[in-house]
């Protein structure tokens, strides 16, 4: 598995995101509550560039005639058809069996070769996509 540096860790403020490209494949890198997540920029529904969608919250379960809103900055809404995905897990909010495809992500110093793939704390310098 090769490591591809894609950005400096401090390029994203909390709640921010950036689209990067590695070997012809686009990924959205998101920073949520100080942690980083990477998702392929393809909606599983119709192939839209999902990472161009709005990062927002969503309607929470509630009683009839009530409207509860929550999960601000944790939901990615596809720009084509409004499908909503949990950015923390990749799950579609209506059908959890439909998921965004996660990118392998690591945050670290270029000198530290012992980092685990996946999500790590962002007190290091660089963000890598692993392919």
Wavefront OBJ file of the C-alpha trace (Angstrom):
o trace
v 0.000 0.000 0.000
v 1.461 3.353 -1.052
v 1.078 6.672 0.782
v 0.176 9.797 -1.185
v 0.461 13.123 0.641
v -2.548 15.271 -0.301
v -2.505 18.295 2.015
v -1.209 19.887 5.191
v -3.302 18.949 8.225
v -3.778 22.588 9.186
v -5.335 23.477 5.791
v -8.797 22.543 7.092
v -10.600 24.265 9.906
v -13.089 22.203 11.887
v -16.167 21.606 9.716
v -14.172 22.223 6.548
v -13.492 19.980 3.605
v -11.381 19.821 0.471
v -11.473 17.659 -2.650
v -8.143 16.087 -3.610
v -7.118 13.726 -6.404
v -4.853 10.695 -6.196
v -4.092 8.533 -9.239
v -7.117 9.908 -11.115
v -9.577 9.310 -8.243
v -11.115 12.200 -6.305
v -11.604 12.100 -2.536
v -13.298 14.526 -0.185
v -11.288 15.119 2.987
v -13.478 16.315 5.899
v -12.522 17.575 9.347
v -15.238 16.951 11.960
v -14.617 17.565 15.663
v -10.866 17.572 15.080
v -10.822 14.213 13.251
v -10.297 13.645 9.529
v -12.366 11.438 7.196
v -11.864 10.606 3.502
v -14.608 9.589 1.065
v -14.532 8.842 -2.671
v -16.207 11.608 -4.596
v -18.839 9.328 -6.150
v -22.448 8.946 -4.979
v -23.467 5.247 -4.985
v -26.931 6.238 -6.263
v -26.190 7.845 -9.638
v -22.477 8.631 -9.721
v -22.670 12.330 -8.838
v -19.675 14.127 -7.391
v -21.100 13.742 -3.892
v -18.333 15.764 -2.231
v -19.607 18.872 -4.033
v -22.774 18.531 -1.942
v -23.683 20.520 1.118
v -22.343 19.536 4.534
v -25.207 20.085 6.937
v -27.382 18.482 9.605
v -30.601 16.550 9.134
v -34.050 15.934 10.534
v -33.954 13.745 13.615
v -36.610 11.196 14.615
v -39.470 13.042 16.290
v -43.190 12.931 16.993
v -45.842 13.860 14.436
v -45.966 17.658 13.888
v -42.576 18.067 15.550
v -39.440 18.952 13.662
v -36.125 18.249 15.346
v -32.923 19.157 13.541
v -29.459 17.987 14.536
v -26.107 16.440 13.598
v -24.875 19.742 12.163
v -21.708 19.349 10.019
v -21.972 15.519 10.125
v -24.207 14.948 7.081
v -23.216 15.124 3.402
v -26.133 15.802 1.038
v -25.629 14.727 -2.601
v -26.077 17.710 -4.943
v -28.040 15.730 -7.563
v -30.848 13.973 -5.688
v -30.430 14.989 -2.055
v -29.354 11.599 -0.722
v -27.927 12.122 2.766
v -24.872 10.295 4.125
v -23.407 10.205 7.623
v -19.860 11.562 7.191
v -18.672 9.675 10.275
v -19.734 6.231 8.992
v -20.547 6.683 5.289
v -24.026 5.195 5.779
v -27.018 6.456 3.813
v -29.492 7.824 6.360
v -32.464 5.866 4.974
v -30.771 2.644 3.828
v -27.650 1.903 5.937
v -26.690 -0.898 3.518
v -25.939 1.817 0.934
v -22.649 3.455 1.859
v -20.133 5.926 0.579
v -16.856 4.218 -0.171
v -14.278 5.196 2.420
v -10.782 6.230 1.467
v -7.919 4.964 3.566
v -6.599 8.018 5.366
v -3.719 8.690 7.684
v -2.500 11.874 9.273
v 1.088 12.082 10.333
v 4.619 13.275 10.023
v 6.537 12.328 6.875
v 9.249 10.867 9.152
v 6.893 8.453 10.972
v 6.410 5.291 8.897
v 4.651 3.343 11.690
v 1.216 4.996 11.452
v -1.859 2.800 11.290
v -4.133 3.202 8.238
v -7.499 4.784 8.869
v -8.408 7.630 11.163
v -5.800 9.025 13.544
v -5.523 12.178 15.628
v -4.549 15.279 13.711
v -1.680 16.596 15.812
v 0.730 15.707 13.027
v 1.635 17.566 9.832
v 0.426 15.825 6.668
v -2.691 14.014 5.464
v -2.135 10.943 3.262
v -4.428 8.798 1.121
v -3.382 5.123 1.147
v -3.797 3.132 -2.080
l 1 2 3 4 5 6 7 8 9 10 11 12 13 14 15 16 17 18 19 20 21 22 23 24 25 26 27 28 29 30 31 32 33 34 35 36 37 38 39 40 41 42 43 44 45 46 47 48 49 50 51 52 53 54 55 56 57 58 59 60 61 62 63 64 65 66 67 68 69 70 71 72 73 74 75 76 77 78 79 80 81 82 83 84 85 86 87 88 89 90 91 92 93 94 95 96 97 98 99 100 101 102 103 104 105 106 107 108 109 110 111 112 113 114 115 116 117 118 119 120 121 122 123 124 125 126 127 128 129 130 131
